[in-house]
Amino acid sequence: MLVRSLSHYLSRCDTLANTQSYLEYLINRLDFTKDLNTPDGSRKIIDTQEKVLSLRLLSAEVNNLALAVYGEGLDGIANSIYGTPSMDSVRKWLSEQRLAG
């Protein structure tokens, strides 16, 4: 049961890394983002400034979650020694988490 739970946790780390990366991509390429349509093609997904702001807030929350998981995984040692890591470093660490053995 522990191995199953740990395996589930580690797959979530990779999902968190990918989600953070895609949200960052959307924020940094707003022309692309504002051109995305709903699945039925009836309207743009991000069609107001309020939705852009909401996307930015969601991205910030996911960044904070990724940083918290990173800090917890390293027992907070890296943050106290090196300061806040880059999001690239956090994503790389999250993506590399695997079961030993």
C-alpha positions in Angstrom: 0.0 0.0 0.0 2.9 2.4 0.8 4.5 1.8 -2.6 1.2 2.4 -4.3 0.7 5.7 -2.5 4.2 6.8 -3.1 3.9 5.9 -6.8 0.7 7.9 -7.0 2.5 10.9 -5.3 5.4 10.8 -7.7 3.2 10.7 -10.7 1.4 13.8 -9.3 4.8 15.6 -9.0 5.3 15.2 -12.7 1.7 16.4 -13.4 2.4 19.4 -11.2 5.6 20.2 -13.1 3.8 19.9 -16.5 0.8 22.0 -15.3 3.1 24.7 -14.0 5.0 24.8 -17.3 1.9 25.0 -19.4 0.4 27.8 -17.3 3.6 29.7 -17.6 3.5 29.2 -21.4 -0.1 30.5 -21.5 0.8 33.6 -19.5 3.9 34.4 -21.5 2.1 34.0 -24.9 -1.2 35.8 -24.3 -1.7 36.3 -28.1 -1.8 32.5 -28.4 -3.8 32.1 -25.3 -6.5 34.6 -26.3 -6.9 32.8 -29.6 -7.9 29.5 -27.9 -11.5 28.4 -28.5 -13.9 26.3 -26.4 -14.1 22.6 -27.5 -17.3 23.3 -29.5 -15.6 26.3 -31.2 -18.4 28.7 -30.2 -16.3 31.3 -28.4 -12.8 32.2 -27.1 -11.8 30.8 -23.8 -9.9 33.8 -22.5 -12.1 36.6 -23.8 -11.9 39.2 -21.0 -9.3 40.9 -18.9 -10.9 39.3 -15.9 -10.1 35.8 -17.3 -6.5 36.9 -18.0 -6.2 38.0 -14.4 -7.7 34.7 -13.2 -5.2 32.8 -15.3 -2.4 34.8 -13.8 -3.8 34.0 -10.3 -4.1 30.3 -11.1 -0.5 30.3 -12.4 0.8 32.0 -9.2 -1.1 29.5 -7.0 0.4 26.5 -9.0 3.9 28.1 -8.7 3.4 28.4 -4.9 2.3 24.8 -4.7 5.2 23.6 -6.8 7.6 25.6 -4.6 6.0 24.1 -1.4 6.3 20.5 -2.7 9.9 21.2 -3.7 10.7 22.6 -0.3 8.9 19.8 1.5 10.8 17.2 -0.6 14.1 18.7 0.4 13.1 19.4 4.0 13.4 23.1 3.3 17.2 22.8 3.2 17.7 24.1 -0.3 15.6 27.2 0.2 17.5 28.1 3.4 20.9 27.6 1.8 20.3 28.9 -1.7 17.3 31.1 -1.5 14.2 30.7 -3.7 15.0 28.4 -6.6 14.1 29.1 -10.2 10.9 27.6 -11.5 13.0 25.7 -14.1 14.9 24.0 -11.2 11.6 23.2 -9.4 10.0 21.7 -12.5 13.2 19.6 -13.2 13.2 18.3 -9.6 9.5 17.5 -9.7 9.8 15.7 -13.0 12.8 13.6 -11.7 11.1 12.3 -8.6 10.9 8.5 -9.0 10.7 5.4 -6.8 14.1 4.1 -5.7 15.0 0.5 -6.7 
